[in-house]
Amino acid sequence: MATLSGLIRALHRGSLGQSTVVDRVFSGIQPTGTPHLGNYLGAIQNWVNLQEECSSVLYSIMDMHSITVPKEPAVLRQNVLDTAAAILACGIDPKKCLLFQQSLVSEHAELAWILGCLTNVPRLLRLPQWKMKRASQNNEGTAGLLTYPVLQAADILLYKSTRVPVGEDQVLHLELAQDIAQRFNKKYGEFFPVPKAILSTTNKIKSLRDPTVKMSKSDPQKLATVSIADSPEEIVLKFRKAVTDCTSEVTFDPAGRPGVSNLVCIHAAVAGLSVGEALRQALGLDTARYKALVAEAVIHRLAPIRSEIKRLRQDRSHLLQVLADGAARAKELAAPTYQEVRRLVGFQ
């Protein structure tokens, strides 16, 4: 007669000894505080849609990844809560998905060690983020900075995720996760699904001061980046100061007119329009008046989010409880997968 643990293992692995594949979406965000407009339009907005479309969705606040760049502990703690408040305010619903703090689920780090032992160092050294971020750390870099793509792979594979929303700058990291899954499966038998990318359909939002680079919270120019918690006055000022060019007509030419084209992309995204529809609304406007129109559209879109962020920030205990509850539920999914990995590699 089969034991209870044997029955659970059979259900977990499927009747033919292979992993049961569930359509599962996983994504994460680093806790850098309140996200900016590009984060919202390029990623979080898509997260909200996915939680409505998919039955199994996990979103993680990646505090373990964040310390590859030195952080003050008090700042990190606050950033985790501010990020959670912003995500919830944008429409993420813990009743429809799992929202949790990465470091509260220890299996992430434990699986990363096993997967790291299957990963070639030269492959990690070729990743562009290593080269770029190492340069920002006086060309030294830490072991954590080098291996954090392996931790990303563990984040994804721990839940046997099948789909991962990623930006263009993370495609190579997802390819590494795919390769690691295949390498594990080849060595130990079919176990991990090979995750596929969900690429954002939103045009990348660029800096308002240098439209040749993407909008970034780390931009030293304060007028370059719109936070989703900015006041209407701040938003108006930032768009009024946005870099365009000497031509007054509003057209869409990302290569020739990146500044104006960035405004069109933002307008289209926040108003739910196509680029063509945004251009039709701009007919007869010069760039100065169009900046005002775009600012107003952004203010309208972000107003309820800004109000909800303010409310949630005042309820620290609620934010901590949401993250703790999410971590407990995530651990229920993670633990059986990790225990089976332990068995497969010979730890038990």
PLY file of the C-alpha trace (Angstrom):
ply
format ascii 1.0
element vertex 348
property float x
property float y
property float z
element edge 347
property int vertex1
property int vertex2
end_header
0.00 0.00 0.00
1.36 3.40 -0.99
2.35 5.74 1.83
0.81 9.21 2.10
4.16 10.82 1.25
4.40 8.58 -1.78
0.97 9.63 -2.98
1.85 13.30 -2.54
5.07 12.77 -4.49
3.17 10.98 -7.26
0.71 13.83 -7.54
3.54 16.34 -7.58
5.47 14.54 -10.28
2.61 13.22 -12.39
1.63 9.69 -13.26
4.52 9.13 -15.68
7.22 10.32 -13.29
7.53 13.70 -15.00
6.60 17.05 -13.51
2.99 18.09 -13.83
3.05 21.32 -15.86
0.80 24.12 -14.63
0.56 27.38 -16.57
2.25 29.67 -14.07
3.49 33.25 -14.43
6.36 34.57 -12.33
7.95 38.01 -12.26
9.74 40.24 -9.81
10.71 43.82 -9.11
13.62 45.18 -7.11
12.69 47.32 -4.09
13.95 50.70 -5.15
11.01 52.49 -3.55
8.14 53.93 -5.54
8.31 52.85 -9.22
8.55 55.38 -12.01
6.25 55.84 -14.98
8.31 53.53 -17.18
8.10 50.72 -14.58
4.34 51.15 -14.39
3.62 51.28 -18.11
6.21 48.70 -19.15
5.77 46.08 -16.42
3.30 46.63 -13.58
0.38 47.42 -15.88
1.02 44.10 -17.62
1.17 42.35 -14.23
-2.33 43.62 -13.44
-3.63 42.24 -16.72
-1.94 38.88 -16.21
-3.50 38.34 -12.79
-6.89 38.61 -14.50
-5.97 36.22 -17.31
-4.00 33.49 -15.51
-4.97 31.17 -12.68
-1.50 30.96 -11.10
0.55 34.16 -10.84
3.43 35.05 -8.50
5.04 38.46 -8.09
8.05 38.93 -5.85
9.79 41.94 -4.35
13.40 40.97 -5.01
15.23 42.22 -1.93
17.96 39.58 -2.28
18.81 40.88 -5.74
18.83 44.47 -4.52
21.86 44.02 -2.24
24.17 43.33 -5.20
24.48 47.12 -4.92
25.22 48.21 -1.30
22.13 49.29 0.63
21.62 50.78 4.06
19.43 48.33 6.03
16.89 50.97 7.08
16.59 52.21 3.51
16.10 48.69 2.18
13.37 47.94 4.73
11.49 51.10 3.79
11.97 50.52 0.07
10.40 47.07 0.36
7.30 48.56 1.96
7.14 51.49 -0.47
7.41 49.10 -3.41
4.68 46.89 -1.97
2.42 49.91 -1.44
2.98 51.06 -5.02
2.32 47.65 -6.53
-0.90 47.25 -4.57
-1.98 50.78 -5.48
-1.46 49.99 -9.17
-4.01 47.19 -8.95
-2.16 44.05 -7.89
-4.63 42.02 -5.82
-3.23 39.47 -3.31
-6.49 37.52 -3.68
-5.72 36.94 -7.37
-1.95 36.40 -7.18
0.87 35.78 -4.73
2.77 38.93 -3.76
5.71 38.22 -1.49
9.15 39.30 -0.32
11.83 37.10 -1.87
14.07 36.73 1.19
11.18 35.30 3.25
11.29 32.12 1.13
14.66 30.51 1.85
14.31 27.99 -0.98
15.25 30.72 -3.47
18.81 30.89 -2.13
19.07 27.12 -1.59
18.02 26.28 -5.13
20.32 29.00 -6.50
23.32 27.17 -5.01
22.40 23.91 -6.74
21.76 25.63 -10.06
24.97 27.60 -9.70
26.85 24.33 -9.62
25.46 23.62 -13.10
26.36 27.03 -14.53
29.58 27.91 -16.33
31.39 31.03 -15.12
32.34 32.14 -18.69
28.62 32.29 -19.53
28.02 34.65 -16.61
31.01 36.81 -17.53
29.55 37.39 -21.01
26.28 38.84 -19.74
26.15 42.60 -20.48
24.72 43.51 -17.06
27.82 42.07 -15.38
30.08 44.17 -17.55
28.02 47.32 -17.07
27.43 47.03 -13.31
30.99 45.87 -12.63
32.18 49.10 -14.22
29.96 51.04 -11.81
31.70 49.25 -8.90
35.22 50.37 -9.87
35.69 47.34 -12.15
35.69 44.97 -9.20
32.23 43.52 -8.74
31.16 40.97 -6.15
30.36 37.26 -6.36
26.72 38.19 -5.79
26.74 40.58 -8.72
28.24 37.89 -10.96
25.86 35.14 -9.92
22.59 37.02 -9.49
21.35 35.75 -12.90
21.56 32.25 -11.40
19.40 33.44 -8.50
16.98 34.82 -11.10
16.84 31.38 -12.67
16.13 29.87 -9.25
13.36 32.43 -8.66
11.65 31.28 -11.84
12.29 27.54 -11.71
11.47 27.14 -8.01
7.79 27.54 -8.88
8.04 25.61 -12.16
7.00 28.82 -13.90
6.06 28.50 -17.55
5.91 32.18 -18.51
7.93 35.19 -17.40
7.18 38.86 -18.25
10.52 40.45 -19.13
11.88 43.61 -20.67
14.32 43.53 -23.55
17.25 44.03 -21.16
16.38 40.82 -19.30
15.95 38.48 -22.28
19.51 37.13 -22.00
18.94 36.33 -18.33
15.78 34.41 -19.16
17.73 32.52 -21.82
20.19 31.55 -19.08
17.28 30.26 -16.96
16.07 28.25 -19.95
19.53 26.75 -20.48
19.88 25.90 -16.78
16.48 24.16 -16.79
17.49 22.12 -19.83
20.86 21.24 -18.32
19.20 20.11 -15.07
16.64 18.05 -16.98
19.32 16.41 -19.09
21.28 15.39 -16.00
18.46 14.40 -13.64
15.45 13.70 -15.86
12.60 15.92 -17.05
11.63 18.07 -14.08
11.59 21.81 -14.79
9.39 23.35 -17.50
11.45 25.55 -19.82
9.95 29.03 -19.22
8.97 31.30 -22.08
9.19 35.07 -22.26
6.23 37.44 -22.23
7.56 40.59 -23.87
5.92 43.92 -23.15
4.03 45.47 -26.06
4.41 48.98 -24.61
7.04 51.16 -26.24
9.97 51.69 -23.87
9.56 54.91 -21.92
12.62 57.15 -22.22
14.16 59.82 -20.02
12.49 63.22 -20.31
15.93 64.89 -20.30
17.79 62.45 -22.57
15.33 60.56 -24.78
18.07 58.30 -26.12
18.14 56.33 -22.83
15.36 54.67 -20.87
13.71 56.37 -17.91
15.53 55.40 -14.71
15.19 56.15 -11.03
18.98 56.38 -10.76
19.13 59.23 -13.31
20.95 62.11 -11.61
18.70 64.64 -13.36
15.61 65.01 -11.18
13.49 66.26 -14.06
14.24 63.17 -16.16
12.03 60.68 -14.33
8.35 60.76 -13.38
7.50 58.86 -10.20
4.01 57.40 -10.04
3.65 59.24 -6.69
4.63 62.66 -8.10
2.26 65.56 -7.46
0.42 67.15 -10.39
2.70 70.18 -10.08
5.81 68.02 -10.33
4.45 66.20 -13.37
3.59 69.44 -15.17
7.07 70.82 -14.50
8.84 67.69 -15.70
6.93 67.56 -18.97
7.30 71.29 -19.55
11.07 70.83 -19.24
11.13 67.66 -21.38
13.73 67.75 -24.15
12.28 67.89 -27.67
13.74 69.78 -30.67
13.32 72.93 -32.75
10.38 71.65 -34.84
7.00 72.63 -33.41
4.86 70.01 -35.18
4.16 66.76 -33.32
5.29 63.74 -35.34
6.43 60.21 -34.55
10.01 59.52 -35.63
11.92 57.69 -32.84
15.24 57.86 -34.69
15.02 61.45 -35.93
12.89 63.01 -33.18
13.34 60.88 -30.05
12.10 63.51 -27.58
8.77 64.18 -29.28
8.33 60.50 -30.09
8.80 59.67 -26.40
5.98 62.07 -25.52
3.75 60.35 -28.08
4.58 56.93 -26.61
3.77 58.13 -23.10
0.53 59.76 -24.23
-0.57 56.62 -26.07
0.26 54.35 -23.14
-1.43 56.34 -20.36
-4.52 57.12 -22.46
-4.92 53.63 -23.92
-4.41 54.85 -27.49
-2.45 53.66 -30.48
0.39 55.89 -31.66
-1.77 56.94 -34.60
-4.65 57.91 -32.33
-2.31 59.91 -30.10
-1.00 61.77 -33.15
-4.53 62.60 -34.25
-5.20 64.16 -30.85
-2.03 66.22 -31.33
-3.14 67.72 -34.66
-2.84 71.49 -34.58
-0.76 71.53 -31.40
2.82 72.68 -31.16
5.17 70.72 -28.91
4.71 73.11 -25.97
0.95 72.64 -25.92
1.34 68.92 -26.57
3.59 68.62 -23.50
0.73 70.12 -21.45
-1.74 67.66 -22.96
0.53 64.69 -22.16
1.13 65.95 -18.62
-2.62 66.19 -18.06
-3.13 62.64 -19.37
-0.42 61.34 -17.01
-1.90 63.23 -14.04
-5.34 61.79 -14.77
-3.99 58.24 -15.03
-1.85 58.41 -11.89
-4.23 60.35 -9.60
-5.99 57.33 -8.04
-2.69 55.44 -7.78
-1.00 58.35 -5.99
-3.90 58.62 -3.55
-3.84 54.89 -2.79
-0.06 54.86 -2.30
-0.43 57.61 0.29
-3.13 55.63 2.13
-1.21 52.35 2.10
2.04 53.92 3.31
0.21 54.89 6.49
-0.68 51.24 7.19
2.71 49.57 7.69
1.24 46.57 9.51
-1.06 45.81 6.58
1.85 45.87 4.11
3.93 43.57 6.32
0.99 41.17 6.65
0.39 41.06 2.89
4.04 40.18 2.27
4.12 37.59 5.06
0.91 35.92 3.89
2.20 35.87 0.33
5.50 34.34 1.45
3.70 31.59 3.38
1.66 30.70 0.31
4.72 30.89 -1.94
6.60 28.56 0.42
3.80 26.00 0.07
4.60 25.88 -3.65
8.36 26.15 -3.28
9.00 23.53 -0.61
7.81 20.43 -2.54
9.79 21.49 -5.61
12.95 22.05 -3.63
12.57 18.81 -1.68
12.28 16.91 -4.95
15.38 18.68 -6.27
17.21 17.60 -3.11
16.21 14.02 -3.78
17.20 14.20 -7.44
20.69 15.54 -6.77
21.31 13.04 -3.96
20.95 15.16 -0.83
18.39 12.71 0.53
0 1
1 2
2 3
3 4
4 5
5 6
6 7
7 8
8 9
9 10
10 11
11 12
12 13
13 14
14 15
15 16
16 17
17 18
18 19
19 20
20 21
21 22
22 23
23 24
24 25
25 26
26 27
27 28
28 29
29 30
30 31
31 32
32 33
33 34
34 35
35 36
36 37
37 38
38 39
39 40
40 41
41 42
42 43
43 44
44 45
45 46
46 47
47 48
48 49
49 50
50 51
51 52
52 53
53 54
54 55
55 56
56 57
57 58
58 59
59 60
60 61
61 62
62 63
63 64
64 65
65 66
66 67
67 68
68 69
69 70
70 71
71 72
72 73
73 74
74 75
75 76
76 77
77 78
78 79
79 80
80 81
81 82
82 83
83 84
84 85
85 86
86 87
87 88
88 89
89 90
90 91
91 92
92 93
93 94
94 95
95 96
96 97
97 98
98 99
99 100
100 101
101 102
102 103
103 104
104 105
105 106
106 107
107 108
108 109
109 110
110 111
111 112
112 113
113 114
114 115
115 116
116 117
117 118
118 119
119 120
120 121
121 122
122 123
123 124
124 125
125 126
126 127
127 128
128 129
129 130
130 131
131 132
132 133
133 134
134 135
135 136
136 137
137 138
138 139
139 140
140 141
141 142
142 143
143 144
144 145
145 146
146 147
147 148
148 149
149 150
150 151
151 152
152 153
153 154
154 155
155 156
156 157
157 158
158 159
159 160
160 161
161 162
162 163
163 164
164 165
165 166
166 167
167 168
168 169
169 170
170 171
171 172
172 173
173 174
174 175
175 176
176 177
177 178
178 179
179 180
180 181
181 182
182 183
183 184
184 185
185 186
186 187
187 188
188 189
189 190
190 191
191 192
192 193
193 194
194 195
195 196
196 197
197 198
198 199
199 200
200 201
201 202
202 203
203 204
204 205
205 206
206 207
207 208
208 209
209 210
210 211
211 212
212 213
213 214
214 215
215 216
216 217
217 218
218 219
219 220
220 221
221 222
222 223
223 224
224 225
225 226
226 227
227 228
228 229
229 230
230 231
231 232
232 233
233 234
234 235
235 236
236 237
237 238
238 239
239 240
240 241
241 242
242 243
243 244
244 245
245 246
246 247
247 248
248 249
249 250
250 251
251 252
252 253
253 254
254 255
255 256
256 257
257 258
258 259
259 260
260 261
261 262
262 263
263 264
264 265
265 266
266 267
267 268
268 269
269 270
270 271
271 272
272 273
273 274
274 275
275 276
276 277
277 278
278 279
279 280
280 281
281 282
282 283
283 284
284 285
285 286
286 287
287 288
288 289
289 290
290 291
291 292
292 293
293 294
294 295
295 296
296 297
297 298
298 299
299 300
300 301
301 302
302 303
303 304
304 305
305 306
306 307
307 308
308 309
309 310
310 311
311 312
312 313
313 314
314 315
315 316
316 317
317 318
318 319
319 320
320 321
321 322
322 323
323 324
324 325
325 326
326 327
327 328
328 329
329 330
330 331
331 332
332 333
333 334
334 335
335 336
336 337
337 338
338 339
339 340
340 341
341 342
342 343
343 344
344 345
345 346
346 347
